[in-house]
Amino acid sequence: MRMNATYLQQFLSDSARKAKRSEIRELLKLTARPEVISLAGGLPSPETFPLEEIAELVPDMLRRYGAAALQYGPTEGDIGLREELRKLMAEDGLPDLSIDRILVTSASQQGLDLTGRVFLAPGDTVVCGLPSYLGALGAFAASGARMTGIVEDDEGMPPSKLEERLIALRRQGIRPKILYLVPDFQNPSGVTLSLERRLEILSIASEFDLLVLEDSPYRQLRYVGEHVPNMKSLDRDGRVISLFTFSKILFPGLRLGWLVADEEVVSRYVVAKQPVDLCTSALTQLLAREYLKTGRLPAQIERTKDLYREKRRIFLETIEKEIDPSWGVRWTRPEGGLFLWMTLPDGMNARALLDLALKENVAFVCGGAFHCDGSGENTLRLNFSYSGNEQLVEGVRRIARAIENMIRSRSSAEDVLHAEDPAALPVHHGVHSLEQLSWNLGLSEVVE
Ligand SMILES: Cc1ncc(COP(=O)(O)O)c(C=O)c1O
């Protein structure tokens, strides 16, 4: 007998029953066609992967650590790696960190999942940005938490709006536990939270007694502009928990990240991590330890930044050239990271644009996926790290063509509507299913 889906239902947990299957695979099937330029994924460029260095280091590492590299290790992580991470954090504004305040994770996605396990129960509330990284929303939702979203602008989350929302929630007797932020070159918007806002948000978090989860995978990838201190280094009362990762500065196949928090918090995460994976792979930890110890990381980050800086420049210049200002399209100008965020004029639908874009053989992710409240249907995320420079230019040209076609057909449809029935509103076909699709689209997409 083969298990069928209906029979299986009776065995499923509540959360497994509610979890939706990702329809990104359908989009990926389309984007896998060689003629499609995909600006949809969130993948680092394989050109940044230090293949030769890794090939050289692996035998060295195995000789040096022998069986320990193939053994289970402590849940907290390899002590030598944590020592290297301590030095790394000292260079990023945290000079006095003890290694007891560092937990090695199986990349930052695990930090998000563990956050749900440690702090969130069904009905708890998390405050996040509109938009927010979908992999985090998924991790919190798996704990049964509810999300409340604050509309972000070109500098990230406005503290005044955060405060207003917290006051309104307090009136309803709701006390959120966690504020989730991607302060540096956010996925999906590319926006960075200014120092002033970081300080204001931390003071609001103190006033309303919220934990702050700082998730910062792109932090080291700044191409232009001024360095902004990480939120942990501005934390005066131990309420910030920070997640960092090697995924975007070394390679994501390492599946290695680290969490920085006060000792008491770290020890809770250790307990939560034990039943999940016992420990992060010793093999990859020792590899990363050797990579850091031999001083290779700074040059690797510089090489990566040089490559992406150029891609960003080309991408932005082409967008400025190809998108006609009269179309009313807006976009962010990220100073780092992998993504740019585009907002279409009100009433224009990114899902409908994606249909047109796919006909032009270019793909992106619809922004609705990143909105916990189902809004954002006129937004889209564009990735500029993965495609080659020529593809970036051509990809933007095709998207611009799709936007122009959409605007043209919209205005002619409106002309017809006005002519035939002045009271009729333009119908945006499939809006509901757009939300469904874009929600589903996001989850595996963003993790990639
Ligand atoms: C904001 C954010 N957090 C976490 C992750 C997960 O990264 P990883 O688990 O590879 O460290 C990603 C991946 O793209 C991300 O964009």
The ligand as an SDF file (V2000), in Angstrom:
LIG
                    3D

 16 16  0  0  0  0  0  0  0  0999 V2000
   17.1110   37.9920    6.3020 C   0  0  0  0  0  0  0  0  0  0  0  0
   17.5320   36.5670    6.2100 C   0  0  0  0  0  0  0  0  0  0  0  0
   17.6360   35.8410    7.3270 N   0  0  0  0  0  0  0  0  0  0  0  0
   18.0310   34.5680    7.2970 C   0  0  0  0  0  0  0  0  0  0  0  0
   18.3350   33.9260    6.1060 C   0  0  0  0  0  0  0  0  0  0  0  0
   18.7580   32.4960    6.1430 C   0  0  0  0  0  0  0  0  0  0  0  0
   20.1180   32.3880    5.8190 O   0  0  0  0  0  0  0  0  0  0  0  0
   21.0460   31.2010    6.2530 P   0  0  0  0  0  0  0  0  0  0  0  0
   20.1950   30.1920    6.9690 O   0  0  0  0  0  0  0  0  0  0  0  0
   21.6240   30.6530    4.9950 O   0  0  0  0  0  0  0  0  0  0  0  0
   22.0770   31.7750    7.1510 O   0  0  0  0  0  0  0  0  0  0  0  0
   18.2420   34.6430    4.9090 C   0  0  0  0  0  0  0  0  0  0  0  0
   18.5360   33.9810    3.6270 C   0  0  0  0  0  0  0  0  0  0  0  0
   18.4870   34.5040    2.5710 O   0  0  0  0  0  0  0  0  0  0  0  0
   17.8430   36.0040    4.9670 C   0  0  0  0  0  0  0  0  0  0  0  0
   17.7280   36.7390    3.8610 O   0  0  0  0  0  0  0  0  0  0  0  0
  1  2  1  0
  2  3  1  0
  2 15  2  0
  3  4  2  0
  4  5  1  0
  5  6  1  0
  5 12  2  0
  6  7  1  0
  7  8  1  0
  8  9  2  0
  8 10  1  0
  8 11  1  0
 12 13  1  0
 12 15  1  0
 13 14  2  0
 15 16  1  0
M  END
$$$$
